Amino acid sequence: MRPVLLTITRLRHNPIKPSQWTTALTHGRRPSSSLSDLKTEMTSRELPPLLDTNDPHQAFSLSNALSDFLPRGSSLLDEDAENHSMPRGYHLVYFPPETAQDSLLPDGTDPLHSPGEPFTRRMWAGGDITFRAHGCRLFPGEIRCDESITDVKIKGNEGAEKVFVNIRRELSYPLEDQSYTPKGKFLVENRRLVFMRAHQSNQASAAQRAILKPPHKPTFSHKLIPTAELLSTFSDLTSNGHRIHLDKQYCQEIEGHRNLLVHGPLSLILMLQTLQFHHIAQAERDGKKPYTLKHVEYRNLAPLYAEEEMKVCLRQKNPHDYEIWIEGPDGGLAVKGTATMMLRKEAEPEQPTQLPRGYYYPAPHPGPENSAIFITAE
């Protein structure tokens, strides 16, 4: 028979309706009874598991979007092409929120993680990610994200409090018998969001920030200028409707920023891609086997804006450990973190070893002799 071409779309389930998750959605829209009860209420929320498909098309869409903003030749899809592995950090464009459109908050965010009014401004504060050695292979099949709110901290003086919310995410793929067990877990992430009170009408202007300079010079750095188009594409890939990334007028008049803000997860991916590119290139020069990323921890210290230069910096401390950071156009620290590498594991994860018949797999760099991989029907 002739080859069959299938179009694989991302697995999307019925969106969450307000009636299904009354507690979480209600607290996203009205004041909590008291700040002292906030931690108990939020950490007791039962968040629904998220399901998606680890479709390679989503990863290639991200790779294509980033291609003009990364060091030349840094596609990690090429590096992992033999095993079709998901590059470190690419999980951030999977598992879109499933809240119904009419249940989003006014700023376009998901209410499931929100402490409620008056804390209506949300920012990505930082987090950490631990990767299993073998990672996850990019085959069209279901993957699962189990999510929970594990901690809530309230900091600041009365009237200027900030609510820090820690969200734990455990990502796994089903084993051969289609069961989800700890053996199928390939990634654990803690993401930290900070919620603040709305600006008053006379406060909607960017506050002066102290400029924190990095304590060391980098051993490798890469400069880029993120565009509004890149931010829009990343918002589409992540189903992120947060207006601080999309609506310049909203940023200036409501949030008090001078331009669109770069997504926290986008800046993280840019750091991880640059780090792994540099490490692989260095290993090749030294004739050594490259390591892969084991753990990353980071904090967002200052906003990064569209159409402004940013510099991704690395400093190697020893063969396994790096300091990683991003500098804004003023040379101050915008993101600061650490990363630990590990040897690549030879054993493959317990996942399907062949693409299903009829599946179309796009090549990393399509061309006359490298356009696709077809699995023909019998």
C-alpha positions as a Markdown table, in Angstrom:
| # | Residue | x | y | z |
|---|---|---|---|---|
| 1 | Met | 0.0 | 0.0 | 0.0 |
| 2 | Arg | 1.0 | 3.6 | -0.4 |
| 3 | Pro | 2.4 | 5.5 | 2.6 |
| 4 | Val | -0.2 | 7.0 | 4.8 |
| 5 | Leu | 0.2 | 10.6 | 6.1 |
| 6 | Leu | -1.4 | 11.4 | 9.4 |
| 7 | Thr | -1.9 | 14.7 | 11.0 |
| 8 | Ile | -1.4 | 14.3 | 14.7 |
| 9 | Thr | -3.0 | 16.9 | 16.9 |
| 10 | Arg | -2.3 | 17.5 | 20.5 |
| 11 | Leu | -4.4 | 15.6 | 23.0 |
| 12 | Arg | -7.0 | 18.0 | 24.4 |
| 13 | His | -9.6 | 17.0 | 26.9 |
| 14 | Asn | -12.8 | 18.6 | 27.9 |
| 15 | Pro | -12.0 | 22.0 | 29.5 |
| 16 | Ile | -12.6 | 22.4 | 33.2 |
| 17 | Lys | -16.0 | 24.0 | 33.9 |
| 18 | Pro | -16.6 | 26.2 | 37.0 |
| 19 | Ser | -19.0 | 23.6 | 38.4 |
| 20 | Gln | -16.3 | 21.0 | 38.4 |
| 21 | Trp | -13.7 | 22.8 | 40.5 |
| 22 | Thr | -15.8 | 25.1 | 42.6 |
| 23 | Thr | -13.3 | 25.7 | 45.4 |
| 24 | Ala | -10.3 | 26.5 | 43.2 |
| 25 | Leu | -12.2 | 28.7 | 40.8 |
| 26 | Thr | -14.2 | 30.5 | 43.5 |
| 27 | His | -11.0 | 31.4 | 45.4 |
| 28 | Gly | -9.6 | 32.7 | 42.1 |
| 29 | Arg | -12.4 | 35.3 | 42.0 |
| 30 | Arg | -13.2 | 36.5 | 45.5 |
| 31 | Pro | -11.3 | 37.4 | 48.6 |
| 32 | Ser | -10.1 | 34.7 | 51.0 |
| 33 | Ser | -11.7 | 34.8 | 54.4 |
| 34 | Ser | -8.3 | 35.5 | 56.0 |
| 35 | Leu | -4.7 | 35.3 | 55.1 |
| 36 | Ser | -4.0 | 32.9 | 58.0 |
| 37 | Asp | -6.3 | 30.4 | 56.4 |
| 38 | Leu | -4.9 | 30.8 | 52.9 |
| 39 | Lys | -2.2 | 28.2 | 53.1 |
| 40 | Thr | -4.5 | 25.6 | 54.4 |
| 41 | Glu | -7.1 | 26.3 | 51.8 |
| 42 | Met | -4.7 | 26.4 | 48.8 |
| 43 | Thr | -2.7 | 23.3 | 49.8 |
| 44 | Ser | -5.9 | 21.3 | 50.2 |
| 45 | Arg | -7.1 | 22.0 | 46.6 |
| 46 | Glu | -7.3 | 18.8 | 44.5 |
| 47 | Leu | -6.0 | 19.9 | 41.2 |
| 48 | Pro | -7.0 | 17.7 | 38.2 |
| 49 | Pro | -4.3 | 15.6 | 36.4 |
| 50 | Leu | -3.3 | 17.0 | 33.0 |
| 51 | Leu | -3.0 | 14.8 | 30.0 |
| 52 | Asp | -1.2 | 15.5 | 26.8 |
| 53 | Thr | 0.5 | 13.7 | 23.9 |
| 54 | Asn | 4.3 | 13.8 | 23.6 |
| 55 | Asp | 3.9 | 14.7 | 19.9 |
| 56 | Pro | 7.2 | 15.6 | 18.2 |
| 57 | His | 5.4 | 18.4 | 16.2 |
| 58 | Gln | 5.1 | 20.5 | 19.4 |
| 59 | Ala | 8.8 | 20.2 | 20.1 |
| 60 | Phe | 9.7 | 21.0 | 16.5 |
| 61 | Ser | 7.4 | 24.1 | 16.6 |
| 62 | Leu | 9.3 | 25.3 | 19.7 |
| 63 | Ser | 12.7 | 24.5 | 18.0 |
| 64 | Asn | 11.7 | 26.5 | 14.9 |
| 65 | Ala | 10.5 | 29.4 | 17.0 |
| 66 | Leu | 13.8 | 29.6 | 18.9 |
| 67 | Ser | 16.2 | 29.0 | 16.0 |
| 68 | Asp | 17.0 | 32.7 | 15.3 |
| 69 | Phe | 17.5 | 33.4 | 19.0 |
| 70 | Leu | 20.0 | 30.7 | 20.0 |
| 71 | Pro | 23.7 | 30.1 | 19.3 |
| 72 | Arg | 24.2 | 28.9 | 15.8 |
| 73 | Gly | 23.8 | 25.2 | 15.4 |
| 74 | Ser | 22.3 | 24.7 | 18.9 |
| 75 | Ser | 19.3 | 22.5 | 18.1 |
| 76 | Leu | 19.1 | 19.8 | 20.7 |
| 77 | Leu | 16.6 | 18.0 | 18.6 |
| 78 | Asp | 19.5 | 17.2 | 16.3 |
| 79 | Glu | 21.5 | 16.0 | 19.3 |
| 80 | Asp | 18.7 | 13.7 | 20.5 |
| 81 | Ala | 17.3 | 12.8 | 17.0 |
| 82 | Glu | 18.5 | 9.2 | 17.1 |
| 83 | Asn | 16.4 | 8.4 | 20.1 |
| 84 | His | 13.7 | 11.1 | 19.5 |
| 85 | Ser | 14.2 | 12.3 | 23.0 |
| 86 | Met | 12.5 | 15.4 | 24.4 |
| 87 | Pro | 15.2 | 18.1 | 25.0 |
| 88 | Arg | 15.6 | 19.3 | 28.6 |
| 89 | Gly | 13.1 | 22.1 | 29.2 |
| 90 | Tyr | 10.8 | 21.3 | 26.3 |
| 91 | His | 8.2 | 19.9 | 28.6 |
| 92 | Leu | 7.2 | 23.5 | 29.4 |
| 93 | Val | 5.3 | 23.7 | 26.1 |
| 94 | Tyr | 3.3 | 20.6 | 26.9 |
| 95 | Phe | 0.3 | 20.2 | 29.2 |
| 96 | Pro | -1.7 | 23.4 | 28.4 |
| 97 | Pro | -4.2 | 24.5 | 31.1 |
| 98 | Glu | -7.6 | 23.0 | 30.6 |
| 99 | Thr | -9.7 | 25.8 | 32.3 |
| 100 | Ala | -12.5 | 27.0 | 30.1 |
| 101 | Gln | -11.9 | 30.3 | 28.4 |
| 102 | Asp | -14.8 | 32.0 | 30.2 |
| 103 | Ser | -13.4 | 31.0 | 33.6 |
| 104 | Leu | -10.0 | 32.7 | 33.1 |
| 105 | Leu | -9.1 | 35.6 | 35.3 |
| 106 | Pro | -9.2 | 39.2 | 33.8 |
| 107 | Asp | -5.5 | 39.1 | 33.2 |
| 108 | Gly | -5.9 | 35.9 | 31.2 |
| 109 | Thr | -4.4 | 33.5 | 33.8 |
| 110 | Asp | -5.7 | 30.2 | 35.2 |
| 111 | Pro | -7.5 | 30.7 | 38.6 |
| 112 | Leu | -6.6 | 27.2 | 39.8 |
| 113 | His | -3.3 | 28.5 | 41.4 |
| 114 | Ser | -4.6 | 31.9 | 42.4 |
| 115 | Pro | -5.0 | 33.0 | 46.1 |
| 116 | Gly | -7.9 | 35.2 | 45.0 |
| 117 | Glu | -8.5 | 38.9 | 45.4 |
| 118 | Pro | -6.9 | 41.2 | 46.3 |
| 119 | Phe | -3.8 | 39.4 | 44.9 |
| 120 | Thr | -4.6 | 39.7 | 41.2 |
| 121 | Arg | -1.1 | 40.3 | 39.7 |
| 122 | Arg | 0.9 | 37.2 | 38.9 |
| 123 | Met | 4.5 | 36.7 | 38.1 |
| 124 | Trp | 6.8 | 33.7 | 37.7 |
| 125 | Ala | 9.2 | 33.8 | 40.6 |
| 126 | Gly | 11.4 | 30.8 | 39.8 |
| 127 | Gly | 11.6 | 27.1 | 40.5 |
| 128 | Asp | 13.6 | 23.9 | 40.1 |
| 129 | Ile | 13.5 | 20.9 | 37.9 |
| 130 | Thr | 15.0 | 17.4 | 38.3 |
| 131 | Phe | 15.3 | 15.2 | 35.3 |
| 132 | Arg | 15.6 | 11.4 | 35.1 |
| 133 | Ala | 18.6 | 10.2 | 33.2 |
| 134 | His | 16.8 | 8.7 | 30.2 |
| 135 | Gly | 14.1 | 11.4 | 29.9 |
| 136 | Cys | 11.1 | 11.0 | 27.7 |
| 137 | Arg | 11.0 | 9.9 | 24.1 |
| 138 | Leu | 9.0 | 11.9 | 21.6 |
| 139 | Phe | 6.5 | 9.3 | 20.4 |
| 140 | Pro | 2.8 | 10.0 | 19.9 |
| 141 | Gly | 1.3 | 8.7 | 23.1 |
| 142 | Glu | -0.3 | 9.9 | 26.3 |
| 143 | Ile | 1.8 | 11.5 | 29.0 |
| 144 | Arg | 0.5 | 12.8 | 32.3 |
| 145 | Cys | 1.2 | 15.6 | 34.7 |
| 146 | Asp | 0.1 | 15.3 | 38.4 |
| 147 | Glu | 0.0 | 18.7 | 40.0 |
| 148 | Ser | -0.4 | 19.9 | 43.5 |
| 149 | Ile | 0.1 | 23.1 | 45.6 |
| 150 | Thr | 2.6 | 22.1 | 48.2 |
| 151 | Asp | 3.4 | 25.4 | 50.0 |
| 152 | Val | 2.1 | 29.0 | 50.3 |
| 153 | Lys | 4.1 | 31.7 | 52.0 |
| 154 | Ile | 3.0 | 35.3 | 52.7 |
| 155 | Lys | 5.8 | 37.9 | 52.8 |
| 156 | Gly | 5.8 | 41.7 | 53.2 |
| 157 | Asn | 4.2 | 44.3 | 55.4 |
| 158 | Glu | 0.4 | 44.6 | 55.7 |
| 159 | Gly | -1.1 | 46.2 | 52.7 |
| 160 | Ala | 1.9 | 45.2 | 50.5 |
| 161 | Glu | 1.9 | 41.5 | 51.0 |
| 162 | Lys | 3.2 | 39.0 | 48.4 |
| 163 | Val | 1.8 | 35.5 | 48.2 |
| 164 | Phe | 4.4 | 32.9 | 47.0 |
| 165 | Val | 2.8 | 29.7 | 45.8 |
| 166 | Asn | 4.8 | 26.5 | 45.2 |
| 167 | Ile | 3.4 | 24.1 | 42.6 |
| 168 | Arg | 4.8 | 20.6 | 42.3 |
| 169 | Arg | 4.5 | 18.9 | 39.0 |
| 170 | Glu | 5.3 | 15.2 | 38.4 |
| 171 | Leu | 5.5 | 14.1 | 34.7 |
| 172 | Ser | 5.3 | 10.5 | 33.6 |
| 173 | Tyr | 4.6 | 8.2 | 30.7 |
| 174 | Pro | 2.6 | 5.0 | 30.9 |
| 175 | Leu | 4.5 | 1.7 | 30.9 |
| 176 | Glu | 4.0 | -1.1 | 28.4 |
| 177 | Asp | 0.8 | -2.2 | 30.3 |
| 178 | Gln | -0.5 | 1.5 | 30.1 |
| 179 | Ser | -0.2 | 1.9 | 33.9 |
| 180 | Tyr | 1.3 | 5.0 | 35.5 |
| 181 | Thr | 3.8 | 4.1 | 38.2 |
| 182 | Pro | 6.9 | 5.9 | 39.7 |
| 183 | Lys | 9.0 | 3.9 | 37.2 |
| 184 | Gly | 7.5 | 6.0 | 34.4 |
| 185 | Lys | 8.2 | 9.3 | 36.0 |
| 186 | Phe | 10.7 | 11.3 | 33.9 |
| 187 | Leu | 10.6 | 14.7 | 35.5 |
| 188 | Val | 9.8 | 16.5 | 38.7 |
| 189 | Glu | 9.3 | 20.3 | 38.7 |
| 190 | Asn | 8.6 | 22.9 | 41.4 |
| 191 | Arg | 7.5 | 26.2 | 40.0 |
| 192 | Arg | 7.1 | 29.2 | 42.2 |
| 193 | Leu | 4.5 | 31.9 | 41.4 |
| 194 | Val | 4.2 | 35.2 | 43.2 |
| 195 | Phe | 0.9 | 37.0 | 43.5 |
| 196 | Met | 0.6 | 40.7 | 44.4 |
| 197 | Arg | -2.1 | 43.3 | 45.0 |
| 198 | Ala | -3.3 | 45.3 | 42.0 |
| 199 | His | -1.7 | 48.7 | 41.3 |
| 200 | Gln | -3.6 | 51.7 | 42.4 |
| 201 | Ser | -4.3 | 54.2 | 39.6 |
| 202 | Asn | -1.4 | 56.4 | 40.7 |
| 203 | Gln | 1.0 | 53.5 | 41.1 |
| 204 | Ala | 0.9 | 52.0 | 37.7 |
| 205 | Ser | 4.5 | 53.0 | 36.8 |
| 206 | Ala | 7.6 | 50.8 | 36.9 |
| 207 | Ala | 9.3 | 51.0 | 40.2 |
| 208 | Gln | 13.0 | 51.8 | 40.4 |
| 209 | Arg | 14.9 | 48.6 | 41.0 |
| 210 | Ala | 18.3 | 48.2 | 42.5 |
| 211 | Ile | 20.6 | 46.8 | 39.8 |
| 212 | Leu | 22.3 | 43.6 | 41.0 |
| 213 | Lys | 25.6 | 42.9 | 39.1 |
| 214 | Pro | 26.8 | 39.3 | 38.6 |
| 215 | Pro | 29.7 | 38.4 | 40.9 |
| 216 | His | 31.7 | 36.7 | 38.2 |
| 217 | Lys | 32.5 | 37.1 | 34.5 |
| 218 | Pro | 31.0 | 34.3 | 32.3 |
| 219 | Thr | 33.0 | 31.6 | 30.6 |
| 220 | Phe | 30.5 | 31.7 | 27.8 |
| 221 | Ser | 27.7 | 34.1 | 26.9 |
| 222 | His | 25.2 | 34.7 | 24.1 |
| 223 | Lys | 23.2 | 37.9 | 23.3 |
| 224 | Leu | 19.8 | 38.0 | 21.8 |
| 225 | Ile | 16.8 | 40.3 | 21.5 |
| 226 | Pro | 13.4 | 38.6 | 22.1 |
| 227 | Thr | 10.7 | 40.0 | 19.8 |
| 228 | Ala | 7.0 | 40.5 | 20.4 |
| 229 | Glu | 6.5 | 37.8 | 17.7 |
| 230 | Leu | 8.5 | 35.3 | 19.7 |
| 231 | Leu | 6.5 | 36.0 | 22.8 |
| 232 | Ser | 3.2 | 35.6 | 20.9 |
| 233 | Thr | 4.4 | 32.3 | 19.4 |
| 234 | Phe | 5.5 | 31.0 | 22.8 |
| 235 | Ser | 2.1 | 32.1 | 24.3 |
| 236 | Asp | 0.4 | 30.0 | 21.6 |
| 237 | Leu | 2.6 | 27.0 | 22.2 |
| 238 | Thr | 1.9 | 27.1 | 25.9 |
| 239 | Ser | -1.8 | 28.1 | 25.6 |
| 240 | Asn | -0.8 | 31.0 | 27.9 |
| 241 | Gly | -3.2 | 34.0 | 27.7 |
| 242 | His | -1.5 | 36.1 | 30.3 |
| 243 | Arg | -1.8 | 39.6 | 29.0 |
| 244 | Ile | 1.6 | 40.8 | 30.2 |
| 245 | His | 3.1 | 38.9 | 27.3 |
| 246 | Leu | 0.6 | 40.0 | 24.7 |
| 247 | Asp | -0.9 | 43.4 | 25.4 |
| 248 | Lys | 1.6 | 46.3 | 25.5 |
| 249 | Gln | -1.1 | 48.8 | 26.6 |
| 250 | Tyr | -2.2 | 46.5 | 29.4 |
| 251 | Cys | 1.5 | 46.2 | 30.5 |
| 252 | Gln | 2.0 | 49.9 | 30.6 |
| 253 | Glu | -1.3 | 51.1 | 32.0 |
| 254 | Ile | -2.3 | 48.3 | 34.4 |
| 255 | Glu | 0.9 | 46.5 | 35.4 |
| 256 | Gly | 3.3 | 49.4 | 35.2 |
| 257 | His | 5.8 | 48.0 | 32.8 |
| 258 | Arg | 7.4 | 49.7 | 29.8 |
| 259 | Asn | 6.8 | 46.8 | 27.4 |
| 260 | Leu | 5.8 | 43.2 | 27.0 |
| 261 | Leu | 7.4 | 40.9 | 29.5 |
| 262 | Val | 9.4 | 37.8 | 28.5 |
| 263 | His | 7.8 | 34.6 | 29.9 |
| 264 | Gly | 9.6 | 33.1 | 32.9 |
| 265 | Pro | 9.6 | 29.6 | 31.2 |
| 266 | Leu | 10.8 | 31.1 | 28.0 |
| 267 | Ser | 13.9 | 32.7 | 29.6 |
| 268 | Leu | 14.5 | 29.3 | 31.4 |
| 269 | Ile | 14.4 | 27.4 | 28.1 |
| 270 | Leu | 16.8 | 29.9 | 26.5 |
| 271 | Met | 19.2 | 29.3 | 29.4 |
| 272 | Leu | 19.0 | 25.5 | 29.3 |
| 273 | Gln | 19.4 | 25.4 | 25.5 |
| 274 | Thr | 22.4 | 27.7 | 25.6 |
| 275 | Leu | 24.0 | 25.7 | 28.5 |
| 276 | Gln | 23.5 | 22.3 | 26.7 |
| 277 | Phe | 24.8 | 23.7 | 23.4 |
| 278 | His | 27.9 | 25.0 | 25.0 |
| 279 | His | 28.5 | 21.8 | 27.1 |
| 280 | Ile | 28.1 | 19.6 | 24.0 |
| 281 | Ala | 30.4 | 21.7 | 21.8 |
| 282 | Gln | 33.0 | 21.8 | 24.6 |
| 283 | Ala | 32.8 | 18.0 | 25.0 |
| 284 | Glu | 33.3 | 17.5 | 21.3 |
| 285 | Arg | 36.3 | 19.8 | 21.3 |
| 286 | Asp | 37.8 | 17.8 | 24.2 |
| 287 | Gly | 37.0 | 14.4 | 22.7 |
| 288 | Lys | 34.8 | 13.5 | 25.7 |
| 289 | Lys | 31.3 | 12.1 | 26.0 |
| 290 | Pro | 28.8 | 14.9 | 26.8 |
| 291 | Tyr | 26.7 | 15.0 | 29.9 |
| 292 | Thr | 23.0 | 15.8 | 30.0 |
| 293 | Leu | 21.1 | 18.0 | 32.4 |
| 294 | Lys | 20.2 | 16.5 | 35.8 |
| 295 | His | 19.0 | 19.4 | 37.9 |
| 296 | Val | 18.4 | 23.2 | 37.5 |
| 297 | Glu | 17.3 | 25.7 | 40.1 |
| 298 | Tyr | 16.7 | 29.4 | 39.3 |
| 299 | Arg | 15.2 | 32.7 | 40.5 |
| 300 | Asn | 13.7 | 35.5 | 38.4 |
| 301 | Leu | 15.0 | 38.7 | 39.9 |
| 302 | Ala | 14.0 | 41.4 | 37.4 |
| 303 | Pro | 11.8 | 41.7 | 34.4 |
| 304 | Leu | 13.0 | 41.0 | 30.9 |
| 305 | Tyr | 11.3 | 42.9 | 28.1 |
| 306 | Ala | 10.5 | 42.4 | 24.4 |
| 307 | Glu | 12.7 | 44.2 | 21.9 |
| 308 | Glu | 15.5 | 44.7 | 24.5 |
| 309 | Glu | 18.9 | 42.9 | 24.5 |
| 310 | Met | 19.5 | 40.2 | 27.0 |
| 311 | Lys | 22.6 | 38.2 | 27.6 |
| 312 | Val | 22.6 | 34.5 | 28.6 |
| 313 | Cys | 25.7 | 33.7 | 30.7 |
| 314 | Leu | 27.4 | 30.5 | 31.9 |
| 315 | Arg | 30.3 | 29.9 | 34.3 |
| 316 | Gln | 31.6 | 26.3 | 34.7 |
| 317 | Lys | 32.5 | 25.6 | 38.3 |
| 318 | Asn | 33.6 | 21.9 | 37.8 |
| 319 | Pro | 32.9 | 19.2 | 35.2 |
| 320 | His | 29.3 | 18.8 | 36.5 |
| 321 | Asp | 28.2 | 22.2 | 37.9 |
| 322 | Tyr | 27.5 | 25.5 | 36.3 |
| 323 | Glu | 26.3 | 28.9 | 37.4 |
| 324 | Ile | 23.8 | 30.2 | 34.9 |
| 325 | Trp | 22.2 | 33.7 | 34.6 |
| 326 | Ile | 20.7 | 36.3 | 32.3 |
| 327 | Glu | 21.7 | 39.9 | 32.3 |
| 328 | Gly | 19.3 | 42.7 | 31.2 |
| 329 | Pro | 20.4 | 45.6 | 28.9 |
| 330 | Asp | 21.8 | 47.5 | 31.9 |
| 331 | Gly | 24.0 | 44.5 | 32.8 |
| 332 | Gly | 22.0 | 43.7 | 35.9 |
| 333 | Leu | 20.9 | 40.2 | 36.9 |
| 334 | Ala | 17.4 | 39.3 | 35.7 |
| 335 | Val | 17.6 | 35.5 | 36.2 |
| 336 | Lys | 20.1 | 33.6 | 38.4 |
| 337 | Gly | 20.5 | 29.9 | 38.8 |
| 338 | Thr | 22.6 | 26.8 | 39.0 |
| 339 | Ala | 22.7 | 23.6 | 36.9 |
| 340 | Thr | 24.1 | 20.1 | 37.5 |
| 341 | Met | 25.0 | 17.7 | 34.7 |
| 342 | Met | 25.1 | 13.9 | 34.7 |
| 343 | Leu | 26.3 | 11.1 | 32.4 |
| 344 | Arg | 23.8 | 10.1 | 29.7 |
| 345 | Lys | 22.2 | 6.8 | 30.7 |
| 346 | Glu | 22.6 | 4.0 | 28.1 |
| 347 | Ala | 19.4 | 2.2 | 29.1 |
| 348 | Glu | 16.3 | 3.4 | 27.3 |
| 349 | Pro | 13.0 | 4.2 | 29.1 |
| 350 | Glu | 10.3 | 1.5 | 29.0 |
| 351 | Gln | 8.4 | 3.2 | 26.1 |
| 352 | Pro | 7.5 | 2.1 | 22.6 |
| 353 | Thr | 10.5 | 1.5 | 20.5 |
| 354 | Gln | 8.9 | 2.1 | 17.1 |
| 355 | Leu | 6.7 | 4.7 | 15.7 |
| 356 | Pro | 3.2 | 3.5 | 14.9 |
| 357 | Arg | 2.4 | 2.7 | 11.3 |
| 358 | Gly | 1.2 | 5.6 | 9.3 |
| 359 | Tyr | 2.9 | 8.2 | 11.6 |
| 360 | Tyr | 4.7 | 11.2 | 10.0 |
| 361 | Tyr | 7.7 | 12.4 | 11.9 |
| 362 | Pro | 9.1 | 15.8 | 10.7 |
| 363 | Ala | 12.9 | 16.0 | 10.3 |
| 364 | Pro | 14.8 | 18.6 | 12.3 |
| 365 | His | 15.8 | 20.5 | 9.2 |
| 366 | Pro | 13.5 | 19.7 | 6.3 |
| 367 | Gly | 15.2 | 19.6 | 2.9 |
| 368 | Pro | 15.2 | 17.6 | -0.4 |
| 369 | Glu | 17.1 | 14.7 | 1.2 |
| 370 | Asn | 15.9 | 15.0 | 4.7 |
| 371 | Ser | 12.2 | 15.9 | 4.8 |
| 372 | Ala | 10.5 | 13.3 | 6.9 |
| 373 | Ile | 10.4 | 9.8 | 8.2 |
| 374 | Phe | 7.4 | 7.7 | 7.1 |
| 375 | Ile | 6.2 | 4.5 | 8.6 |
| 376 | Thr | 4.2 | 2.8 | 5.8 |
| 377 | Ala | 1.0 | 0.9 | 6.3 |
| 378 | Glu | 1.1 | -2.8 | 5.5 |
